[in-house]
Amino acid sequence: MRLQKYLASSGVASRRKAEEIIAAGRVIVNGQVVSELGVKINPQNDTILVDGRPVSQAAPVLYLMHKPRGVVTTMSDPQGRRCVGEFLWELPQRVFPVGRLDYDVSGLLLLTNDGDFANELLHPAYEVSRVYWARVRGELLSSRKLALLEGVQLVDGPGSVDSVRQLKNLPRVEAMLGKAGPGETLLEVVVHEGRKHFVKNVLKAADLPVLSLSRVAFGEFTLGDLAEGEIKQISHAA
């Protein structure tokens, strides 16, 4: 088994992050530092350490978390900001976030120890949908909706949404986004893009700058009635 696959399947990190950990020289196999990708290991016979701690495979698990705003989607933060890792210390397994939510974005975050499962959710080839609620400045005019559906030009290339519709000031929406004031609109936006700041950028390009943003679904998984900061284990869909 390739080392990065083993680290991912052991819950150390996603496959991509595991490759970064190896390249940084943080992995020791049988007493030797390994910093090249492609190295194969035998989990039954080899001893693998990451940052000096032994790694072993565990049964795959999956958690849903309602990430609050003002929390970084990392296990630790050198700037001293609140991070997701602070919420996970009581969990019995070592898990990592599937992708990221911006510091100022709340909502559904998946946590797992299965790197292959995380990769399937994040890889562009699988086009996994994400559902967001947004409070924006401006109205969803027909011209703006058409621009969002047909595509707008962003700095990193063209982008479009799968669907967009206006929401009402329902209690759950208000609780997550705040009540829409004069000149503001509540929207539900469905995308399958995972580019950095994609939802914010595509709405801004359609002249609908985001004031507040929350993710309420990722693939088949939904936020439901989870309270901010709450974590719930669900059946692993491997």
C-alpha positions as a Markdown table, in Angstrom:
| # | Residue | x | y | z |
|---|---|---|---|---|
| 1 | Met | 0.0 | 0.0 | 0.0 |
| 2 | Arg | 1.3 | 3.5 | -0.8 |
| 3 | Leu | 2.2 | 5.5 | 2.3 |
| 4 | Gln | -0.1 | 8.4 | 1.5 |
| 5 | Lys | -3.1 | 6.1 | 1.1 |
| 6 | Tyr | -2.3 | 4.4 | 4.4 |
| 7 | Leu | -2.1 | 7.7 | 6.2 |
| 8 | Ala | -5.4 | 8.8 | 4.7 |
| 9 | Ser | -7.1 | 5.5 | 5.5 |
| 10 | Ser | -5.8 | 5.7 | 9.1 |
| 11 | Gly | -7.4 | 9.1 | 9.7 |
| 12 | Val | -4.2 | 11.2 | 9.8 |
| 13 | Ala | -5.4 | 13.5 | 7.0 |
| 14 | Ser | -7.0 | 13.6 | 3.6 |
| 15 | Arg | -4.9 | 12.1 | 0.8 |
| 16 | Arg | -3.7 | 15.4 | -0.4 |
| 17 | Lys | -2.8 | 16.6 | 3.1 |
| 18 | Ala | -1.0 | 13.3 | 3.7 |
| 19 | Glu | 1.2 | 13.9 | 0.7 |
| 20 | Glu | 2.1 | 17.3 | 2.2 |
| 21 | Ile | 2.9 | 15.7 | 5.5 |
| 22 | Ile | 5.2 | 13.2 | 3.8 |
| 23 | Ala | 7.0 | 15.9 | 1.7 |
| 24 | Ala | 7.6 | 17.9 | 4.9 |
| 25 | Gly | 9.6 | 15.0 | 6.4 |
| 26 | Arg | 7.2 | 14.4 | 9.2 |
| 27 | Val | 6.8 | 10.6 | 8.6 |
| 28 | Ile | 9.2 | 7.9 | 9.8 |
| 29 | Val | 8.9 | 4.4 | 8.5 |
| 30 | Asn | 10.9 | 1.7 | 10.4 |
| 31 | Gly | 13.2 | 4.4 | 11.9 |
| 32 | Gln | 13.9 | 6.2 | 8.7 |
| 33 | Val | 12.5 | 9.6 | 7.6 |
| 34 | Val | 10.5 | 9.3 | 4.4 |
| 35 | Ser | 10.0 | 12.5 | 2.4 |
| 36 | Glu | 9.3 | 11.1 | -1.1 |
| 37 | Leu | 5.9 | 10.2 | -2.5 |
| 38 | Gly | 5.2 | 6.7 | -3.9 |
| 39 | Val | 6.9 | 4.8 | -1.1 |
| 40 | Lys | 5.0 | 1.5 | -0.4 |
| 41 | Ile | 4.6 | 0.0 | 3.0 |
| 42 | Asn | 3.2 | -3.1 | 4.6 |
| 43 | Pro | 0.8 | -2.1 | 7.4 |
| 44 | Gln | 1.2 | -5.6 | 9.0 |
| 45 | Asn | 5.0 | -5.4 | 9.4 |
| 46 | Asp | 6.1 | -1.8 | 9.1 |
| 47 | Thr | 6.2 | 0.8 | 11.9 |
| 48 | Ile | 4.9 | 4.2 | 10.8 |
| 49 | Leu | 5.2 | 7.4 | 12.9 |
| 50 | Val | 3.8 | 10.9 | 12.2 |
| 51 | Asp | 5.3 | 13.6 | 14.2 |
| 52 | Gly | 6.7 | 10.9 | 16.5 |
| 53 | Arg | 3.3 | 9.3 | 17.1 |
| 54 | Pro | 2.5 | 5.8 | 15.9 |
| 55 | Val | -0.2 | 5.4 | 13.2 |
| 56 | Ser | -2.6 | 2.5 | 13.0 |
| 57 | Gln | -5.7 | 1.9 | 11.0 |
| 58 | Ala | -9.1 | 2.3 | 12.6 |
| 59 | Ala | -12.6 | 1.5 | 11.6 |
| 60 | Pro | -14.0 | 4.3 | 9.4 |
| 61 | Val | -16.3 | 6.9 | 11.1 |
| 62 | Leu | -18.2 | 9.9 | 10.0 |
| 63 | Tyr | -19.5 | 12.9 | 12.0 |
| 64 | Leu | -21.6 | 15.9 | 11.1 |
| 65 | Met | -20.6 | 19.2 | 12.7 |
| 66 | His | -22.3 | 22.6 | 12.8 |
| 67 | Lys | -19.3 | 24.9 | 12.5 |
| 68 | Pro | -19.9 | 28.3 | 14.0 |
| 69 | Arg | -18.7 | 31.5 | 12.4 |
| 70 | Gly | -15.3 | 32.7 | 13.7 |
| 71 | Val | -13.8 | 29.2 | 13.7 |
| 72 | Val | -11.0 | 28.1 | 11.4 |
| 73 | Thr | -11.4 | 24.7 | 9.7 |
| 74 | Thr | -8.0 | 23.4 | 11.0 |
| 75 | Met | -6.9 | 21.3 | 13.9 |
| 76 | Ser | -4.8 | 24.2 | 15.3 |
| 77 | Asp | -4.1 | 27.8 | 14.4 |
| 78 | Pro | -0.8 | 29.7 | 14.8 |
| 79 | Gln | -2.7 | 33.0 | 15.0 |
| 80 | Gly | -4.6 | 31.8 | 18.1 |
| 81 | Arg | -8.0 | 31.9 | 16.5 |
| 82 | Arg | -10.7 | 29.3 | 17.5 |
| 83 | Cys | -10.3 | 26.2 | 15.3 |
| 84 | Val | -12.3 | 23.0 | 14.7 |
| 85 | Gly | -9.7 | 21.0 | 16.6 |
| 86 | Glu | -10.9 | 22.5 | 19.8 |
| 87 | Phe | -14.3 | 20.8 | 19.4 |
| 88 | Leu | -12.8 | 17.3 | 18.7 |
| 89 | Trp | -10.7 | 16.5 | 21.7 |
| 90 | Glu | -13.5 | 14.4 | 23.3 |
| 91 | Leu | -14.1 | 12.3 | 20.2 |
| 92 | Pro | -12.9 | 8.7 | 20.7 |
| 93 | Gln | -11.3 | 8.6 | 17.2 |
| 94 | Arg | -8.8 | 10.8 | 15.4 |
| 95 | Val | -10.7 | 12.6 | 12.6 |
| 96 | Phe | -10.1 | 15.4 | 10.2 |
| 97 | Pro | -12.4 | 17.9 | 8.3 |
| 98 | Val | -13.6 | 17.0 | 4.8 |
| 99 | Gly | -12.6 | 20.2 | 3.0 |
| 100 | Arg | -13.0 | 23.6 | 4.5 |
| 101 | Leu | -15.5 | 26.3 | 5.4 |
| 102 | Asp | -14.3 | 29.9 | 5.5 |
| 103 | Tyr | -13.6 | 31.5 | 8.9 |
| 104 | Asp | -16.8 | 33.7 | 8.5 |
| 105 | Val | -19.0 | 30.9 | 7.1 |
| 106 | Ser | -21.1 | 28.6 | 9.4 |
| 107 | Gly | -22.8 | 25.4 | 8.7 |
| 108 | Leu | -22.3 | 21.7 | 7.8 |
| 109 | Leu | -18.8 | 20.3 | 8.1 |
| 110 | Leu | -18.1 | 16.6 | 7.7 |
| 111 | Leu | -15.5 | 14.9 | 9.9 |
| 112 | Thr | -14.0 | 11.5 | 9.1 |
| 113 | Asn | -10.9 | 9.3 | 9.4 |
| 114 | Asp | -11.5 | 7.9 | 5.9 |
| 115 | Gly | -9.2 | 9.6 | 3.4 |
| 116 | Asp | -10.6 | 7.8 | 0.4 |
| 117 | Phe | -14.2 | 8.7 | 1.3 |
| 118 | Ala | -13.1 | 12.4 | 1.8 |
| 119 | Asn | -11.4 | 12.4 | -1.6 |
| 120 | Glu | -14.6 | 11.1 | -3.3 |
| 121 | Leu | -16.6 | 14.0 | -1.8 |
| 122 | Leu | -14.0 | 16.6 | -2.7 |
| 123 | His | -12.7 | 15.5 | -6.1 |
| 124 | Pro | -14.1 | 17.7 | -8.9 |
| 125 | Ala | -14.7 | 14.7 | -11.1 |
| 126 | Tyr | -17.5 | 13.5 | -8.8 |
| 127 | Glu | -19.3 | 16.9 | -8.9 |
| 128 | Val | -20.8 | 16.5 | -5.4 |
| 129 | Ser | -23.4 | 19.2 | -4.7 |
| 130 | Arg | -23.2 | 21.7 | -1.9 |
| 131 | Val | -26.2 | 23.7 | -0.7 |
| 132 | Tyr | -25.7 | 27.2 | 0.8 |
| 133 | Trp | -28.0 | 29.8 | 2.3 |
| 134 | Ala | -26.9 | 33.3 | 1.7 |
| 135 | Arg | -28.0 | 36.8 | 2.8 |
| 136 | Val | -27.0 | 39.2 | 0.1 |
| 137 | Arg | -27.3 | 42.8 | -0.8 |
| 138 | Gly | -29.6 | 43.4 | -3.7 |
| 139 | Glu | -32.5 | 41.6 | -5.4 |
| 140 | Leu | -32.5 | 38.4 | -7.4 |
| 141 | Leu | -33.5 | 40.0 | -10.6 |
| 142 | Ser | -34.1 | 37.8 | -13.6 |
| 143 | Ser | -30.9 | 39.1 | -15.3 |
| 144 | Arg | -28.8 | 38.2 | -12.2 |
| 145 | Lys | -30.4 | 34.8 | -11.9 |
| 146 | Leu | -29.7 | 34.1 | -15.6 |
| 147 | Ala | -26.1 | 35.3 | -15.2 |
| 148 | Leu | -25.6 | 32.9 | -12.2 |
| 149 | Leu | -27.0 | 29.9 | -14.1 |
| 150 | Glu | -25.3 | 30.6 | -17.4 |
| 151 | Gly | -22.0 | 31.6 | -15.9 |
| 152 | Val | -20.0 | 34.6 | -14.8 |
| 153 | Gln | -16.3 | 35.3 | -15.2 |
| 154 | Leu | -14.1 | 35.0 | -12.1 |
| 155 | Val | -10.4 | 35.6 | -11.5 |
| 156 | Asp | -9.8 | 31.8 | -11.6 |
| 157 | Gly | -12.0 | 31.1 | -14.6 |
| 158 | Pro | -15.7 | 31.0 | -15.4 |
| 159 | Gly | -18.2 | 29.9 | -12.7 |
| 160 | Ser | -21.9 | 29.1 | -12.5 |
| 161 | Val | -24.4 | 27.7 | -10.0 |
| 162 | Asp | -26.6 | 24.7 | -10.4 |
| 163 | Ser | -29.7 | 26.5 | -9.0 |
| 164 | Val | -30.6 | 29.6 | -7.1 |
| 165 | Arg | -33.9 | 30.6 | -5.5 |
| 166 | Gln | -35.1 | 33.2 | -3.0 |
| 167 | Leu | -35.9 | 32.2 | 0.6 |
| 168 | Lys | -38.3 | 33.6 | 3.1 |
| 169 | Asn | -37.4 | 34.9 | 6.6 |
| 170 | Leu | -38.1 | 31.5 | 8.1 |
| 171 | Pro | -36.9 | 31.0 | 11.8 |
| 172 | Arg | -34.1 | 28.5 | 10.8 |
| 173 | Val | -32.9 | 30.8 | 8.0 |
| 174 | Glu | -32.9 | 33.9 | 10.2 |
| 175 | Ala | -31.1 | 32.0 | 13.0 |
| 176 | Met | -28.3 | 31.2 | 10.7 |
| 177 | Leu | -28.1 | 34.3 | 8.5 |
| 178 | Gly | -29.9 | 37.1 | 10.3 |
| 179 | Lys | -33.1 | 38.7 | 9.2 |
| 180 | Ala | -33.0 | 40.3 | 5.7 |
| 181 | Gly | -33.1 | 44.1 | 6.0 |
| 182 | Pro | -34.1 | 46.7 | 3.5 |
| 183 | Gly | -32.4 | 46.0 | 0.2 |
| 184 | Glu | -31.3 | 42.5 | 1.2 |
| 185 | Thr | -32.4 | 39.1 | 0.0 |
| 186 | Leu | -32.1 | 35.5 | 1.3 |
| 187 | Leu | -31.0 | 32.9 | -1.2 |
| 188 | Glu | -30.5 | 29.2 | -1.5 |
| 189 | Val | -27.6 | 28.4 | -3.8 |
| 190 | Val | -26.7 | 25.0 | -5.1 |
| 191 | Val | -23.2 | 24.4 | -6.5 |
| 192 | His | -20.8 | 21.5 | -7.2 |
| 193 | Glu | -17.7 | 23.6 | -7.2 |
| 194 | Gly | -15.2 | 23.5 | -4.4 |
| 195 | Arg | -13.0 | 26.4 | -5.4 |
| 196 | Lys | -11.9 | 28.8 | -2.6 |
| 197 | His | -14.5 | 31.4 | -1.9 |
| 198 | Phe | -16.5 | 30.2 | -4.9 |
| 199 | Val | -20.0 | 31.0 | -3.6 |
| 200 | Lys | -19.0 | 34.5 | -2.4 |
| 201 | Asn | -17.2 | 35.2 | -5.7 |
| 202 | Val | -19.9 | 34.0 | -8.0 |
| 203 | Leu | -22.6 | 36.0 | -6.2 |
| 204 | Lys | -20.5 | 39.1 | -6.1 |
| 205 | Ala | -19.9 | 38.8 | -9.8 |
| 206 | Ala | -23.7 | 38.8 | -10.3 |
| 207 | Asp | -23.9 | 42.0 | -8.2 |
| 208 | Leu | -25.2 | 40.2 | -5.2 |
| 209 | Pro | -22.5 | 40.6 | -2.5 |
| 210 | Val | -22.7 | 38.2 | 0.4 |
| 211 | Leu | -23.4 | 39.5 | 3.8 |
| 212 | Ser | -23.8 | 36.2 | 5.6 |
| 213 | Leu | -23.3 | 32.6 | 4.4 |
| 214 | Ser | -24.0 | 29.1 | 5.7 |
| 215 | Arg | -23.7 | 25.6 | 4.2 |
| 216 | Val | -26.7 | 23.4 | 4.9 |
| 217 | Ala | -25.9 | 20.3 | 2.8 |
| 218 | Phe | -23.0 | 18.5 | 1.3 |
| 219 | Gly | -23.9 | 15.6 | -1.0 |
| 220 | Glu | -26.4 | 13.4 | 0.7 |
| 221 | Phe | -25.6 | 14.9 | 4.1 |
| 222 | Thr | -27.7 | 17.7 | 5.6 |
| 223 | Leu | -27.2 | 20.0 | 8.6 |
| 224 | Gly | -30.7 | 19.4 | 9.9 |
| 225 | Asp | -31.4 | 20.9 | 13.3 |
| 226 | Leu | -27.8 | 20.6 | 14.7 |
| 227 | Ala | -27.0 | 23.5 | 17.0 |
| 228 | Glu | -23.9 | 25.6 | 16.5 |
| 229 | Gly | -20.8 | 23.7 | 17.7 |
| 230 | Glu | -22.8 | 20.4 | 18.0 |
| 231 | Ile | -21.3 | 17.2 | 16.6 |
| 232 | Lys | -23.2 | 14.0 | 15.7 |
| 233 | Gln | -21.9 | 10.7 | 14.6 |
| 234 | Ile | -23.8 | 9.0 | 11.7 |
| 235 | Ser | -23.5 | 5.8 | 9.9 |
| 236 | His | -20.4 | 5.7 | 7.7 |
| 237 | Ala | -21.4 | 5.5 | 4.0 |
| 238 | Ala | -18.3 | 3.7 | 2.7 |
